């Protein structure tokens, strides 16, 4: 790989210098630990350092060395202090305050700008898309219930609350609705067909007529099965008309606003009341990194802030600072997950991420073309974003025979270590599913996969024909 | 620090060899990334490797080098494959399956054994205590509501559900109850006094008489303000008698069962229906690492499992394996947080953690003794576990004057980088709060703090006396 630096990925173009940097980082970290007792437990962030965290997200790469230098100057000297021998404050400290909160605030600002949210919106980095959806839907529930849900609970609801989504919505949203006490009966799944919007409107009207209270529509920006994107603009109109909270589950697709060949499909995302994003998917940040954005910061804060004495905010010292992220979600102690996002975006620049995403979308189309031209293969769904669903189908076989055959093909592909698609079942057809969010893939990787699926499929059929297992 | 290897901490006794190991790890990691294309995407875990993850938690240290060797042999070769150029399965993979799940299963088994839970109990590593409490209380709600909460939601509750705790319960439990749609009205906080148990029983009886349905008692094993531990055995009896779910918030204190001088106080924790633990507090695992344990695994699973097609479990290949941790919580993609717990416990052995915890408890008593002997200082609460609450009080001053004075002392201690206690207010008295969960602290650190608090306090008083600011 290192011999082809011309193929742009997120990998280093010069492995030796990345290796040298990694060794420097390790040396710095070990020395830091070894000498922790010699330093002050804590020190305030000077205003001029704090001011360095307001820049917009860089479009162009700065390179890892320079980003590490920035880290050494602006982040490393201002820890919480929780590893110091004389740190006896909260249990092992709390990642949400001190310079870490400036980094997180900047990252959240970058995410807001990316999806077109206003500067006064709020946000929080979380473990991933599931948690981002839980938080977004919690804010929706509390904002639109029409009574004080935090105080009275749903047990005091004058009318059952109802949330809407398409049948293709990711299952984590159903888990969220169940968690929140709305019940799966409180999630109306409307079939995705040509008439989705009018069916949705009819369902809302029927619920109102039956005395229930519609509160929220969850849109999918990239469904998990096929990568389809709801018509966000039309759903924003509908929610505006109906007075509903508009939540976008953008775990798969929201970051694709960075890619020119996807952005038009996502029009309307900037009108959402809340958006869930995953940064450990198409932005390739190491696990775990998700993000929830909420247009109205005060509504967001009112859902989660609960300030007791031992969490009271101060103007100075360890507990100083205006922004306590614990007011915007469920966690208190938090990993400094903003750092990896911050460093990665600075290292590569958003434009490179956009190119990687756009290339994945092109690769999906390329692979779909291979499938269409190969008589033994067939597409089982339209290509959505970077997702291709297909199966081995040499003709003359029924689904009952094709399904186990394709299942066996997939298992063999994985067990032989050739490639790792996953699978799904669409209209009773078991198929291989490619989610091409991989910055290292090249066209020849897709050629190889198409070839190998046909080879394994034919081998299995020959074996079966000869009475083999 | 390195010059005194005789003082046992979790730090390396030989910094040079730890540094060498860290450099080896970095080299291995970089080489691994550089050559990712040359390896199979995925390979199954051989049965003999899988069998290596069933040993109980070691009591004695194995040392970092040996643990890394085990990692290289048993963990490193069996990744999910999501960094490979031909990985196109779920979006960037899923930390919950493959060898990672064996590591997590083993870590959860160690935690179960640690608190005295039966082998057939279930558990999950989560971000921290807040999330562990959310999950435990969700299971409690769904198990004891008396109807299908997942399906019908609380909107269909025949009677309002009520959860009980003491007034000292950590605020995250209130956030959990609010999240779950029970409302803060659904959390009955009973004042902690001598008669706590009978007051709790009276509250339960009164709710029953009023047509409400008591479902759960949350006990605190280590309160955040003072480190107090509820009488767990008595609460277990009460829950058994009343048919309530017994949840223990052990975020602060549960791991102290490892310390001989704390264990007797925690008697009864083994009788809980669910326990929330934090491993990034007193086990010193880097953020984030919490754990929820549930006595009845099936009840746990029934609360969270939602298996849709794209998450269907298989017997072979990438989606193989019997244990899907996503069935036991809210996340799908998960960081491999079990690894750091696994390595840390193997490196140090549980007995060393027990010694570190026991020493913190001794240090709390030592510091409390300093405070009691120093005329300018006073304890503001009994010492609980490792928590000491105290304040500067030279005598002859009212709380209205002492409170801002102590606040200023704390800020100066922190801003000067001398030490980092936190603070709380008890019966209107602002006080400094020490949570001594620090394996690096020595007795002289406490001497220094006592001295400095008196020095700063006197200086501030002299300044005030001279009309200074």
Boltz contact constraints between the chains, C-beta under 6 A:
constraints:
  - contact:
      token1: [A, 1]
      token2: [B, 37]
      max_distance: 6.0
  - contact:
      token1: [A, 15]
      token2: [B, 34]
      max_distance: 6.0
  - contact:
      token1: [A, 19]
      token2: [B, 30]
      max_distance: 6.0
  - contact:
      token1: [A, 22]
      token2: [B, 26]
      max_distance: 6.0
  - contact:
      token1: [A, 22]
      token2: [B, 30]
      max_distance: 6.0
  - contact:
      token1: [A, 23]
      token2: [B, 23]
      max_distance: 6.0
  - contact:
      token1: [A, 23]
      token2: [B, 26]
      max_distance: 6.0
  - contact:
      token1: [A, 26]
      token2: [B, 22]
      max_distance: 6.0
  - contact:
      token1: [A, 26]
      token2: [B, 23]
      max_distance: 6.0
  - contact:
      token1: [A, 26]
      token2: [B, 26]
      max_distance: 6.0
  - contact:
      token1: [A, 30]
      token2: [B, 19]
      max_distance: 6.0
  - contact:
      token1: [A, 30]
      token2: [B, 22]
      max_distance: 6.0
  - contact:
      token1: [A, 34]
      token2: [B, 15]
      max_distance: 6.0
  - contact:
      token1: [A, 37]
      token2: [B, 1]
      max_distance: 6.0
  - contact:
      token1: [A, 40]
      token2: [B, 417]
      max_distance: 6.0
  - contact:
      token1: [A, 41]
      token2: [B, 417]
      max_distance: 6.0
  - contact:
      token1: [A, 41]
      token2: [B, 419]
      max_distance: 6.0
  - contact:
      token1: [A, 41]
      token2: [B, 420]
      max_distance: 6.0
  - contact:
      token1: [A, 42]
      token2: [B, 414]
      max_distance: 6.0
  - contact:
      token1: [A, 42]
      token2: [B, 417]
      max_distance: 6.0
  - contact:
      token1: [A, 42]
      token2: [B, 420]
      max_distance: 6.0
  - contact:
      token1: [A, 43]
      token2: [B, 417]
      max_distance: 6.0
  - contact:
      token1: [A, 81]
      token2: [B, 420]
      max_distance: 6.0
  - contact:
      token1: [A, 85]
      token2: [B, 440]
      max_distance: 6.0
  - contact:
      token1: [A, 85]
      token2: [B, 441]
      max_distance: 6.0
  - contact:
      token1: [A, 85]
      token2: [B, 445]
      max_distance: 6.0
  - contact:
      token1: [A, 86]
      token2: [B, 419]
      max_distance: 6.0
  - contact:
      token1: [A, 86]
      token2: [B, 445]
      max_distance: 6.0
  - contact:
      token1: [A, 87]
      token2: [B, 420]
      max_distance: 6.0
  - contact:
      token1: [A, 88]
      token2: [B, 421]
      max_distance: 6.0
  - contact:
      token1: [A, 88]
      token2: [B, 434]
      max_distance: 6.0
  - contact:
      token1: [A, 88]
      token2: [B, 435]
      max_distance: 6.0
  - contact:
      token1: [A, 88]
      token2: [B, 436]
      max_distance: 6.0
  - contact:
      token1: [A, 89]
      token2: [B, 420]
      max_distance: 6.0
  - contact:
      token1: [A, 89]
      token2: [B, 421]
      max_distance: 6.0
  - contact:
      token1: [A, 89]
      token2: [B, 422]
      max_distance: 6.0
  - contact:
      token1: [A, 90]
      token2: [B, 422]
      max_distance: 6.0
  - contact:
      token1: [A, 91]
      token2: [B, 281]
      max_distance: 6.0
  - contact:
      token1: [A, 91]
      token2: [B, 435]
      max_distance: 6.0
  - contact:
      token1: [A, 91]
      token2: [B, 437]
      max_distance: 6.0
  - contact:
      token1: [A, 92]
      token2: [B, 280]
      max_distance: 6.0
  - contact:
      token1: [A, 92]
      token2: [B, 281]
      max_distance: 6.0
  - contact:
      token1: [A, 95]
      token2: [B, 287]
      max_distance: 6.0
  - contact:
      token1: [A, 127]
      token2: [B, 127]
      max_distance: 6.0
  - contact:
      token1: [A, 127]
      token2: [B, 331]
      max_distance: 6.0
  - contact:
      token1: [A, 128]
      token2: [B, 333]
      max_distance: 6.0
  - contact:
      token1: [A, 130]
      token2: [B, 330]
      max_distance: 6.0
  - contact:
      token1: [A, 130]
      token2: [B, 331]
      max_distance: 6.0
  - contact:
      token1: [A, 130]
      token2: [B, 332]
      max_distance: 6.0
  - contact:
      token1: [A, 150]
      token2: [B, 178]
      max_distance: 6.0
  - contact:
      token1: [A, 151]
      token2: [B, 183]
      max_distance: 6.0
  - contact:
      token1: [A, 151]
      token2: [B, 184]
      max_distance: 6.0
  - contact:
      token1: [A, 151]
      token2: [B, 185]
      max_distance: 6.0
  - contact:
      token1: [A, 152]
      token2: [B, 183]
      max_distance: 6.0
  - contact:
      token1: [A, 152]
      token2: [B, 185]
      max_distance: 6.0
  - contact:
      token1: [A, 153]
      token2: [B, 181]
      max_distance: 6.0
  - contact:
      token1: [A, 153]
      token2: [B, 182]
      max_distance: 6.0
  - contact:
      token1: [A, 153]
      token2: [B, 183]
      max_distance: 6.0
  - contact:
      token1: [A, 153]
      token2: [B, 186]
      max_distance: 6.0
  - contact:
      token1: [A, 154]
      token2: [B, 154]
      max_distance: 6.0
  - contact:
      token1: [A, 154]
      token2: [B, 155]
      max_distance: 6.0
  - contact:
      token1: [A, 154]
      token2: [B, 181]
      max_distance: 6.0
  - contact:
      token1: [A, 155]
      token2: [B, 154]
      max_distance: 6.0
  - contact:
      token1: [A, 155]
      token2: [B, 157]
      max_distance: 6.0
  - contact:
      token1: [A, 155]
      token2: [B, 160]
      max_distance: 6.0
  - contact:
      token1: [A, 157]
      token2: [B, 155]
      max_distance: 6.0
  - contact:
      token1: [A, 160]
      token2: [B, 155]
      max_distance: 6.0
  - contact:
      token1: [A, 171]
      token2: [B, 306]
      max_distance: 6.0
  - contact:
      token1: [A, 171]
      token2: [B, 308]
      max_distance: 6.0
  - contact:
      token1: [A, 175]
      token2: [B, 306]
      max_distance: 6.0
  - contact:
      token1: [A, 178]
      token2: [B, 150]
      max_distance: 6.0
  - contact:
      token1: [A, 180]
      token2: [B, 181]
      max_distance: 6.0
  - contact:
      token1: [A, 181]
      token2: [B, 153]
      max_distance: 6.0
  - contact:
      token1: [A, 181]
      token2: [B, 154]
      max_distance: 6.0
  - contact:
      token1: [A, 181]
      token2: [B, 180]
      max_distance: 6.0
  - contact:
      token1: [A, 181]
      token2: [B, 181]
      max_distance: 6.0
  - contact:
      token1: [A, 182]
      token2: [B, 153]
      max_distance: 6.0
  - contact:
      token1: [A, 183]
      token2: [B, 151]
      max_distance: 6.0
  - contact:
      token1: [A, 183]
      token2: [B, 152]
      max_distance: 6.0
  - contact:
      token1: [A, 183]
      token2: [B, 153]
      max_distance: 6.0
  - contact:
      token1: [A, 184]
      token2: [B, 151]
      max_distance: 6.0
  - contact:
      token1: [A, 185]
      token2: [B, 151]
      max_distance: 6.0
  - contact:
      token1: [A, 185]
      token2: [B, 152]
      max_distance: 6.0
  - contact:
      token1: [A, 186]
      token2: [B, 153]
      max_distance: 6.0
  - contact:
      token1: [A, 224]
      token2: [B, 310]
      max_distance: 6.0
  - contact:
      token1: [A, 280]
      token2: [B, 92]
      max_distance: 6.0
  - contact:
      token1: [A, 281]
      token2: [B, 91]
      max_distance: 6.0
  - contact:
      token1: [A, 281]
      token2: [B, 92]
      max_distance: 6.0
  - contact:
      token1: [A, 287]
      token2: [B, 95]
      max_distance: 6.0
  - contact:
      token1: [A, 287]
      token2: [B, 335]
      max_distance: 6.0
  - contact:
      token1: [A, 288]
      token2: [B, 335]
      max_distance: 6.0
  - contact:
      token1: [A, 306]
      token2: [B, 171]
      max_distance: 6.0
  - contact:
      token1: [A, 306]
      token2: [B, 175]
      max_distance: 6.0
  - contact:
      token1: [A, 308]
      token2: [B, 171]
      max_distance: 6.0
  - contact:
      token1: [A, 309]
      token2: [B, 424]
      max_distance: 6.0
  - contact:
      token1: [A, 309]
      token2: [B, 425]
      max_distance: 6.0
  - contact:
      token1: [A, 310]
      token2: [B, 224]
      max_distance: 6.0
  - contact:
      token1: [A, 310]
      token2: [B, 424]
      max_distance: 6.0
  - contact:
      token1: [A, 316]
      token2: [B, 411]
      max_distance: 6.0
  - contact:
      token1: [A, 317]
      token2: [B, 411]
      max_distance: 6.0
  - contact:
      token1: [A, 317]
      token2: [B, 414]
      max_distance: 6.0
  - contact:
      token1: [A, 318]
      token2: [B, 414]
      max_distance: 6.0
  - contact:
      token1: [A, 318]
      token2: [B, 420]
      max_distance: 6.0
  - contact:
      token1: [A, 330]
      token2: [B, 130]
      max_distance: 6.0
  - contact:
      token1: [A, 331]
      token2: [B, 127]
      max_distance: 6.0
  - contact:
      token1: [A, 331]
      token2: [B, 130]
      max_distance: 6.0
  - contact:
      token1: [A, 332]
      token2: [B, 130]
      max_distance: 6.0
  - contact:
      token1: [A, 333]
      token2: [B, 128]
      max_distance: 6.0
  - contact:
      token1: [A, 335]
      token2: [B, 287]
      max_distance: 6.0
  - contact:
      token1: [A, 335]
      token2: [B, 288]
      max_distance: 6.0
  - contact:
      token1: [A, 411]
      token2: [B, 316]
      max_distance: 6.0
  - contact:
      token1: [A, 411]
      token2: [B, 317]
      max_distance: 6.0
  - contact:
      token1: [A, 414]
      token2: [B, 42]
      max_distance: 6.0
  - contact:
      token1: [A, 414]
      token2: [B, 317]
      max_distance: 6.0
  - contact:
      token1: [A, 414]
      token2: [B, 318]
      max_distance: 6.0
  - contact:
      token1: [A, 417]
      token2: [B, 40]
      max_distance: 6.0
  - contact:
      token1: [A, 417]
      token2: [B, 41]
      max_distance: 6.0
  - contact:
      token1: [A, 417]
      token2: [B, 42]
      max_distance: 6.0
  - contact:
      token1: [A, 417]
      token2: [B, 43]
      max_distance: 6.0
  - contact:
      token1: [A, 419]
      token2: [B, 41]
      max_distance: 6.0
  - contact:
      token1: [A, 419]
      token2: [B, 86]
      max_distance: 6.0
  - contact:
      token1: [A, 420]
      token2: [B, 41]
      max_distance: 6.0
  - contact:
      token1: [A, 420]
      token2: [B, 42]
      max_distance: 6.0
  - contact:
      token1: [A, 420]
      token2: [B, 81]
      max_distance: 6.0
  - contact:
      token1: [A, 420]
      token2: [B, 87]
      max_distance: 6.0
  - contact:
      token1: [A, 420]
      token2: [B, 89]
      max_distance: 6.0
  - contact:
      token1: [A, 420]
      token2: [B, 318]
      max_distance: 6.0
  - contact:
      token1: [A, 421]
      token2: [B, 88]
      max_distance: 6.0
  - contact:
      token1: [A, 421]
      token2: [B, 89]
      max_distance: 6.0
  - contact:
      token1: [A, 422]
      token2: [B, 89]
      max_distance: 6.0
  - contact:
      token1: [A, 422]
      token2: [B, 90]
      max_distance: 6.0
  - contact:
      token1: [A, 424]
      token2: [B, 309]
      max_distance: 6.0
  - contact:
      token1: [A, 424]
      token2: [B, 310]
      max_distance: 6.0
  - contact:
      token1: [A, 425]
      token2: [B, 309]
      max_distance: 6.0
  - contact:
      token1: [A, 434]
      token2: [B, 88]
      max_distance: 6.0
  - contact:
      token1: [A, 435]
      token2: [B, 88]
      max_distance: 6.0
  - contact:
      token1: [A, 435]
      token2: [B, 91]
      max_distance: 6.0
  - contact:
      token1: [A, 436]
      token2: [B, 88]
      max_distance: 6.0
  - contact:
      token1: [A, 437]
      token2: [B, 91]
      max_distance: 6.0
  - contact:
      token1: [A, 440]
      token2: [B, 85]
      max_distance: 6.0
  - contact:
      token1: [A, 441]
      token2: [B, 85]
      max_distance: 6.0
  - contact:
      token1: [A, 445]
      token2: [B, 85]
      max_distance: 6.0
  - contact:
      token1: [A, 445]
      token2: [B, 86]
      max_distance: 6.0
